[in-house]
Amino acid sequence: MTWDAWAEGEANAIRAAGRWRAPRTLDAKGPQGRLTDDGRSVVSFASNDYLGLSAHPAVIAAAHDALDRWGAGAGSARLIVGARPVHADLERELAAWKAMPRAALFPTGFATNLGVLTTFAGPGVLVCSDELNHASIIDGCRLARADVAVYRHRDLDHLAALLRERGARRALVVTDTVFSMDGDVVDLASVVELCAHEGALLVVDEAHAVLGPDLDIPADADVLRVGTLSKTLGALGGFVAGSARAVELVENLARPYIFTTAPTPADAAAALAALRVVRSSEGDRLVARVRAHVDRLRPGHPSPIVPFVCGDEQRALQAAAALLDDGLLVPAIRPPTVPAGTSRLRVTVSAAHTDAQLDHLLRALTGALGPVPAR
């Protein structure tokens, strides 16, 4: 069989299962935009730009200034000659934001998880990973070549049992703080306490944690905080924050850091400007606006990711199509991204959404799903 024939067979199998996907181009700055394939004007409730900072004037201006000063690309990996002053400035402020001594930048959040997990996990290490962790964590665990034990979602009793049974192996626990398909959160304080008691290194991925959970990490705790620049900060990139020695090890051992061109100066400058907004009173107001939007959809829900589980794939696809006909872009999430029987609409809200757009969404969800379900 030729490779073309193999690829055609694989594609046909995906199509036959009704799961073929293709990128959709949205010409937009902020939530409102135009789908280029059919020209429809839509409001997107599918973005991770939770605070709307990708279009903030200070963020855009910082990126322009960086382009003028340093050009479009860094030109090399950080350890060769790719570092620019803005990279170090951003790392210092990220470390301060996360109350950690040091931080290191990566080109993406995905690359950060690969780099961190392959640095600290390996033969002779037990890695305990929540069953609903992000794909980047799953792939990092695979690449690390450690012994991996998957614990039931947010089940700390199961996690504790795995840690107690590890024998003489060093242990690493890795978890999202906000899970990307359900928008639920980990009991972070309890996980920190358990890991401290068991002597395990804790790696937390805070990519979606714009509304928390947050925690004052004890100074003597073995914790690494992974984050992204592309969600709360509206730019592109990833980072890890931790002790000085741990971050230095990442810089010396993590292949996605060593062998990848440094993040573009414009992305780093945009993220730095966005971080300064987040840490200001304006940032507090933006977070409060996201909180208010979430409470209109589902009071008390802990994150800006609000799923509406339809169960059947076709029902989810039909509901997404009905919303699109009504001018709202809300994707249907279905297997293999989520388990069979749990296909859903995944609504994400942003501080950039207006109250009128939320009104429209609530009316349209009722029309597409009936009375808006609690889950």
BELFEN-V611333 format. One record per backbone hydrogen bond with DSSP energy under -1.0 kcal/mol. CO is the residue of the C=O (numbers start at 0). NH is the residue of the N-H. Records with the same first field share a line. If there is no record, write none. Layout:
BEGIN
CO = NH + NH
END
This chain:
BEGIN
1 = 5
2 = 6
3 = 7
4 = 8
5 = 9
6 = 10
7 = 11
8 = 12
9 = 13
10 = 14
11 = 15
12 = 16
13 = 18
14 = 17
24 = 35
25 = 27
26 = 33
30 = 43
32 = 41
33 = 26
34 = 38
39 = 34
41 = 32
42 = 328
44 = 347
47 = 49
48 = 51
49 = 350
52 = 55
55 = 59
56 = 60
57 = 61
58 = 62
59 = 63
60 = 64
61 = 65
62 = 66
63 = 67
64 = 68
65 = 69
66 = 70
75 = 261
76 = 79 + 80 + 81
83 = 86 + 87
84 = 88
85 = 89
86 = 90
87 = 91
88 = 92
89 = 93
90 = 94
91 = 95
92 = 96
93 = 97
94 = 99
95 = 98
101 = 241
103 = 239
105 = 237
107 = 111
108 = 112
109 = 113
110 = 114
111 = 115
112 = 116
113 = 117
114 = 118
115 = 119
116 = 120
121 = 124
123 = 169
124 = 146
125 = 171
126 = 148
127 = 173
128 = 150
129 = 132
133 = 137
134 = 138
135 = 139
136 = 140
137 = 141
138 = 142
139 = 143
146 = 126
148 = 128
150 = 130
151 = 154
153 = 155
154 = 158
155 = 159
156 = 160
157 = 161
158 = 162
159 = 163
160 = 164
162 = 165
165 = 168
169 = 125
170 = 200
171 = 127
172 = 202
173 = 129
174 = 204
176 = 185
178 = 182
183 = 178
185 = 187
186 = 190
187 = 191
188 = 192
189 = 193
190 = 194
191 = 195
192 = 196
193 = 197
194 = 199
200 = 172
201 = 223
202 = 174
203 = 225
204 = 176
205 = 208
207 = 209
208 = 211
214 = 216
217 = 220
220 = 222
221 = 201
223 = 203
224 = 240
225 = 205
226 = 238
228 = 234
236 = 228
237 = 105
238 = 226
239 = 103
240 = 224
241 = 101
242 = 246
243 = 247
244 = 248
245 = 249
246 = 250
247 = 251
248 = 252
249 = 253
253 = 256 + 257
254 = 258
263 = 267
264 = 268
265 = 269
266 = 270
267 = 271
268 = 272
269 = 273
270 = 274
271 = 275
272 = 276
273 = 277
274 = 278
276 = 279 + 282
279 = 283
280 = 284
281 = 285
282 = 286
283 = 287
284 = 288
285 = 289
286 = 290
287 = 291
288 = 292
289 = 293
290 = 294
291 = 295
292 = 296
293 = 297
297 = 300
303 = 348
305 = 346
307 = 344
309 = 311
310 = 342
311 = 315
312 = 316
313 = 317
314 = 318
315 = 319
316 = 320
317 = 321
318 = 322
319 = 323
320 = 324
322 = 327
323 = 326
326 = 42
328 = 44
330 = 345
332 = 343
333 = 336
338 = 341
342 = 309 + 310
343 = 332
344 = 307
346 = 305
349 = 352
353 = 357
354 = 358
355 = 359
356 = 360
357 = 361
358 = 362
359 = 363
360 = 364
361 = 365
362 = 366
363 = 367
364 = 368
365 = 369
374 = 308
END
